[in-house]
């Protein structure tokens, strides 16, 4: 085991898959000469050369289209967006081409492509650089959406995503690239579509994913001081979503809080809330509480951002509310 950062395991996962499969290549802005905008492709140009690690112009729609087209020739591209906010420029290629090729070709063509890069907020980046689009992409049949919360999961999930024959949206965070964790030396894969119980508890279930799950861990530590045992489920994958792990946890704890960095309307938490009341309603001892960002664009001012972004106290209060404390 070696301690590695999030950015290091992203580069490691891509490099391992490129050594294993000559059809895999990386393309995006600053991924080559600059070693990646967040140094998540460091050393890859030196190892694989400019034929497999491509710097592109600032044209997300263009290089995403090239990537999608290249899958039809047998290649397996990894497309890096400097931020998923910029993926909106390429959303036609992602939704109307990558997600639909398999169905529209009657199963004749797969589209094995990974779109990856940072998502959601990262401090004072302003309204147009602080948006979480995982629920948007999860709404589209044909796409898989992965949002890891730690380096270990990120490496195993990215390797699986690169091997997948379907298009995968792989979302990271600027604020997690420096996170460190022990990573096995031997190869490992993590299946897409399987949630992970990060902390076991008997009193209440918190479902979360991505970087905001850190707020759940901090809240659980605070609540433990009062004898409240919180079970934390990390979804890891937003689509396909592991409903069964959530149902089983709710049947044990009888209470559910969902923590998600997204606007409140029509998000992943909304879907989970509906499915739990549909499949596990009789086990609930309190109404489900969803915790999201405020229903506005992300503010720039630090004091306003703190009010917009869910804080630990909000999670603690939500748990106490569902426990009638």
C-alpha positions as CSV (number, residue, x, y, z in Angstrom):
1,X,0.0,0.0,0.0
2,X,1.2,3.5,-0.8
3,X,-0.3,6.9,0.1
4,X,-1.4,8.7,-3.1
5,X,-3.4,11.7,-4.0
6,X,-6.6,11.8,-6.0
7,X,-4.9,13.4,-9.0
8,X,-2.1,10.7,-8.8
9,X,-4.6,7.8,-8.9
10,X,-6.5,9.4,-11.8
11,X,-3.3,9.5,-13.9
12,X,-2.4,6.0,-12.7
13,X,-5.7,4.6,-13.7
14,X,-5.6,6.1,-17.2
15,X,-2.0,5.1,-17.7
16,X,-2.6,1.5,-16.5
17,X,-5.5,1.2,-19.0
18,X,-3.5,2.7,-21.8
19,X,-0.7,0.2,-21.2
20,X,-3.3,-2.6,-21.2
21,X,-5.2,-1.5,-24.3
22,X,-3.7,0.3,-27.2
23,X,-7.1,1.7,-28.3
24,X,-7.3,3.9,-25.2
25,X,-6.2,7.5,-25.6
26,X,-6.6,10.9,-23.7
27,X,-7.7,14.1,-25.3
28,X,-8.5,17.5,-23.8
29,X,-7.3,21.0,-23.0
30,X,-3.8,21.1,-21.5
31,X,-3.7,17.3,-20.8
32,X,-0.4,16.9,-22.6
33,X,2.3,19.6,-22.4
34,X,0.9,21.1,-19.2
35,X,0.3,17.7,-17.5
36,X,-3.4,18.5,-17.1
37,X,-5.0,21.7,-15.7
38,X,-5.0,20.0,-12.3
39,X,-2.0,17.8,-13.0
40,X,-4.2,14.7,-13.3
41,X,-2.3,13.5,-16.4
42,X,1.2,14.2,-15.2
43,X,3.8,12.2,-17.1
44,X,1.4,10.7,-19.6
45,X,2.7,12.6,-22.6
46,X,6.2,11.5,-21.8
47,X,5.2,7.8,-21.7
48,X,2.6,7.6,-24.4
49,X,3.5,10.4,-26.8
50,X,1.4,12.9,-28.8
51,X,-0.4,10.2,-30.7
52,X,-2.2,9.0,-27.6
53,X,-2.2,12.1,-25.4
54,X,-3.7,15.1,-27.3
55,X,-3.8,18.7,-26.4
56,X,-6.8,20.4,-28.0
57,X,-8.0,23.9,-28.8
58,X,-10.6,25.4,-26.5
59,X,-13.4,23.7,-28.4
60,X,-15.3,21.2,-26.2
61,X,-17.9,20.5,-28.9
62,X,-15.2,19.9,-31.4
63,X,-13.0,17.5,-29.5
64,X,-16.0,15.7,-27.9
65,X,-17.3,15.1,-31.4
66,X,-14.0,13.7,-32.5
67,X,-13.9,11.4,-29.5
68,X,-17.4,10.1,-30.2
69,X,-16.6,9.6,-33.9
70,X,-13.4,7.7,-33.0
71,X,-15.3,5.1,-31.0
72,X,-16.9,4.0,-34.3
73,X,-13.4,3.1,-35.6
74,X,-12.7,0.9,-32.5
75,X,-11.0,3.5,-30.3
76,X,-11.7,4.1,-26.6
77,X,-11.2,7.8,-25.8
78,X,-11.0,9.6,-22.5
79,X,-12.2,13.2,-22.9
80,X,-11.1,15.6,-20.2
81,X,-13.1,18.7,-19.6
82,X,-11.2,21.4,-17.6
83,X,-14.5,21.7,-15.8
84,X,-17.9,20.1,-16.4
85,X,-19.3,23.6,-16.6
86,X,-17.6,23.6,-20.1
87,X,-19.3,20.4,-21.0
88,X,-22.4,22.4,-21.8
89,X,-20.7,23.4,-25.0
90,X,-20.5,19.7,-25.9
91,X,-23.8,18.6,-24.5
92,X,-25.2,17.9,-28.0
93,X,-22.4,15.5,-28.7
94,X,-22.8,13.8,-25.3
95,X,-26.6,13.4,-25.3
96,X,-27.6,13.3,-28.9
97,X,-24.7,11.2,-30.1
98,X,-22.7,9.3,-27.5
99,X,-25.8,8.3,-25.4
100,X,-27.9,7.2,-28.4
101,X,-25.5,5.6,-30.9
102,X,-26.0,2.0,-29.6
103,X,-29.8,2.3,-29.7
104,X,-30.0,4.2,-33.0
105,X,-27.7,1.7,-34.7
106,X,-29.7,-1.2,-33.5
107,X,-26.8,-2.5,-31.4
108,X,-24.3,-2.4,-34.2
109,X,-22.1,0.3,-32.6
110,X,-21.0,0.8,-29.0
111,X,-19.7,4.1,-27.8
112,X,-17.0,3.3,-25.3
113,X,-16.0,6.8,-24.2
114,X,-15.3,8.4,-20.8
115,X,-16.0,12.1,-20.3
116,X,-14.1,13.2,-17.1
117,X,-13.1,16.2,-15.2
118,X,-14.1,18.3,-12.1
119,X,-17.7,19.2,-11.3
120,X,-19.7,21.4,-8.9
121,X,-18.3,24.2,-6.7
122,X,-14.8,24.8,-5.5
123,X,-14.9,28.0,-3.5
124,X,-14.8,31.4,-5.1
125,X,-15.2,30.4,-8.8
126,X,-18.4,32.3,-9.4
127,X,-21.8,31.2,-10.7
128,X,-20.7,29.8,-14.1
129,X,-18.0,27.7,-12.7
130,X,-19.7,26.1,-9.7
131,X,-22.5,24.0,-11.1
132,X,-23.2,20.3,-10.5
133,X,-24.6,18.6,-13.6
134,X,-24.6,14.9,-12.4
135,X,-28.5,14.8,-12.1
136,X,-28.8,16.4,-15.6
137,X,-26.7,13.6,-17.2
138,X,-28.2,10.9,-15.1
139,X,-31.6,11.8,-16.6
140,X,-30.3,10.5,-20.0
141,X,-30.8,6.9,-21.0
142,X,-27.6,5.5,-22.4
143,X,-25.2,7.4,-20.1
144,X,-23.6,6.1,-16.9
145,X,-22.7,8.7,-14.3
146,X,-20.0,8.1,-11.7
147,X,-19.1,10.6,-8.9
148,X,-16.4,9.2,-6.6
149,X,-15.7,10.7,-3.2
150,X,-12.1,9.5,-2.5
151,X,-8.9,8.4,-4.2
152,X,-9.4,4.6,-3.6
153,X,-12.8,4.6,-5.2
154,X,-11.8,7.0,-8.0
155,X,-9.0,4.6,-9.3
156,X,-11.1,1.5,-9.2
157,X,-14.1,3.2,-10.8
158,X,-12.2,5.0,-13.5
159,X,-10.5,1.8,-14.6
160,X,-13.9,0.1,-14.8
161,X,-15.3,3.1,-16.7
162,X,-12.6,3.0,-19.3
163,X,-13.3,-0.7,-19.9
164,X,-17.1,-0.1,-20.2
165,X,-18.6,-0.3,-23.6
166,X,-21.1,2.5,-22.8
167,X,-20.4,6.2,-22.5
168,X,-19.5,7.2,-18.9
169,X,-19.6,10.6,-17.3
170,X,-16.9,10.6,-14.6
171,X,-17.1,13.5,-12.3
172,X,-14.3,14.7,-9.9
173,X,-13.6,17.9,-7.9
174,X,-10.9,20.5,-7.8
175,X,-11.2,20.3,-4.0
176,X,-10.4,16.6,-3.9
177,X,-7.4,16.4,-6.2
178,X,-5.1,16.8,-3.2
179,X,-6.9,14.3,-1.0
180,X,-4.7,11.4,0.1
181,X,-5.4,7.7,0.8
182,X,-3.7,4.3,0.9
183,X,-3.9,2.7,-2.5
184,X,-3.1,-1.0,-3.1
185,X,-0.2,-1.8,-5.4
186,X,-2.1,-4.6,-7.1
187,X,-4.8,-3.9,-9.7
188,X,-8.4,-3.6,-8.5
189,X,-11.7,-2.7,-10.1
190,X,-14.8,-1.3,-8.5
191,X,-18.1,-2.1,-10.3
192,X,-20.3,0.7,-11.6
193,X,-23.7,0.8,-10.0
194,X,-22.8,-0.5,-6.5
195,X,-23.0,1.9,-3.5
196,X,-20.7,1.5,-0.5
197,X,-21.6,1.7,3.2
198,X,-18.8,3.9,4.5
199,X,-20.0,4.0,8.1
200,X,-22.4,1.6,9.8
201,X,-25.1,2.8,12.2
202,X,-28.5,1.9,13.6
203,X,-30.3,5.3,14.1
204,X,-30.4,7.1,10.8
205,X,-29.2,6.7,7.2
206,X,-27.4,9.5,5.3
207,X,-27.1,9.0,1.6
208,X,-24.6,11.2,-0.2
209,X,-21.8,11.1,-2.8
210,X,-18.9,13.2,-4.2
211,X,-17.0,15.7,-2.1
212,X,-20.0,16.9,-0.1
213,X,-20.1,13.5,1.7
214,X,-17.3,14.9,3.9
215,X,-20.0,17.0,5.6
216,X,-21.8,13.8,6.4
217,X,-18.7,12.3,8.0
218,X,-18.2,15.4,10.1
219,X,-21.8,15.5,11.2
220,X,-21.7,11.8,12.1
221,X,-18.7,12.4,14.4
222,X,-20.6,15.2,16.1
223,X,-23.7,13.1,16.5
224,X,-21.8,10.2,17.9
225,X,-20.9,12.4,20.9
226,X,-24.6,12.4,21.7
227,X,-24.9,8.6,21.2
228,X,-26.5,8.8,17.7
229,X,-25.2,6.2,15.3
230,X,-25.3,7.4,11.7
231,X,-25.1,5.0,8.7
232,X,-23.5,6.7,5.7
233,X,-24.0,5.4,2.2
234,X,-21.7,6.6,-0.6
235,X,-23.6,6.2,-3.9
236,X,-20.4,6.3,-5.9
237,X,-22.6,5.9,-9.0
238,X,-25.6,8.1,-9.8
239,X,-26.7,6.1,-12.8
240,X,-27.2,3.2,-12.5
241,X,-28.3,3.9,-8.9
242,X,-28.0,1.2,-6.2
243,X,-31.5,1.5,-4.8
244,X,-31.3,-1.8,-2.9
245,X,-28.5,-0.8,-0.6
246,X,-30.5,2.3,0.3
247,X,-33.7,0.3,0.9
248,X,-31.9,-2.2,3.2
249,X,-30.4,0.6,5.2
250,X,-33.7,2.4,5.6
251,X,-35.3,-0.9,6.8
252,X,-32.7,-1.0,9.5
253,X,-32.6,2.7,10.6
254,X,-36.1,3.8,9.7
255,X,-34.9,7.3,8.9
256,X,-33.3,8.9,5.9
257,X,-31.4,12.1,5.2
258,X,-30.1,12.8,1.7
259,X,-27.1,15.2,1.2
260,X,-26.4,16.3,-2.3
261,X,-24.6,19.2,-3.9
262,X,-27.3,20.2,-6.4
263,X,-30.1,22.6,-6.8
264,X,-33.3,21.4,-4.9
265,X,-35.5,20.9,-8.0
266,X,-35.6,17.6,-9.8
267,X,-32.3,16.2,-8.5
268,X,-30.9,12.8,-7.4
269,X,-32.3,13.3,-3.9
270,X,-35.8,13.7,-5.5
271,X,-35.4,10.4,-7.2
272,X,-34.2,8.6,-4.1
273,X,-37.0,10.1,-2.0
274,X,-39.6,8.9,-4.5
275,X,-38.2,5.4,-4.7
276,X,-37.9,5.0,-0.9
277,X,-41.5,6.0,-0.3
278,X,-42.5,3.6,-3.1
279,X,-40.5,0.6,-1.9
280,X,-39.9,1.2,1.8
281,X,-42.6,3.5,3.0
282,X,-43.8,1.2,5.8
283,X,-40.3,1.3,7.3
284,X,-40.1,5.0,7.6
285,X,-40.6,6.5,11.1
286,X,-40.2,10.1,9.9
287,X,-40.4,12.1,6.7
288,X,-37.3,12.0,4.5
289,X,-35.2,15.2,4.6
290,X,-33.2,16.4,1.5
291,X,-30.3,18.8,2.0
292,X,-29.2,20.7,-1.1
293,X,-27.6,23.9,-2.1
294,X,-29.9,27.0,-2.1
295,X,-32.1,27.4,-5.1
296,X,-29.9,30.1,-6.7
297,X,-26.7,30.2,-8.7
298,X,-23.6,29.9,-6.6
299,X,-22.6,33.3,-5.1
300,X,-19.0,34.6,-5.3
301,X,-18.8,36.3,-1.9
302,X,-17.4,33.9,0.8
303,X,-20.1,34.8,3.4
304,X,-22.9,34.2,0.9
305,X,-21.3,31.0,-0.4
306,X,-21.3,29.6,3.1
307,X,-25.0,30.2,3.3
308,X,-25.6,28.6,-0.1
309,X,-23.5,25.5,0.4
310,X,-24.8,22.9,2.9
311,X,-22.8,23.1,6.2
312,X,-22.2,20.4,8.9
313,X,-24.7,22.0,11.3
314,X,-27.4,21.6,8.7
315,X,-26.8,17.9,8.5
316,X,-26.7,17.6,12.3
317,X,-30.0,19.4,12.6
318,X,-31.6,17.3,9.9
319,X,-30.6,14.1,11.6
320,X,-32.0,15.4,14.9
321,X,-35.2,16.4,13.1
322,X,-35.9,12.9,11.7
323,X,-35.1,11.5,15.2
324,X,-37.5,14.0,16.8
325,X,-34.8,15.3,19.1
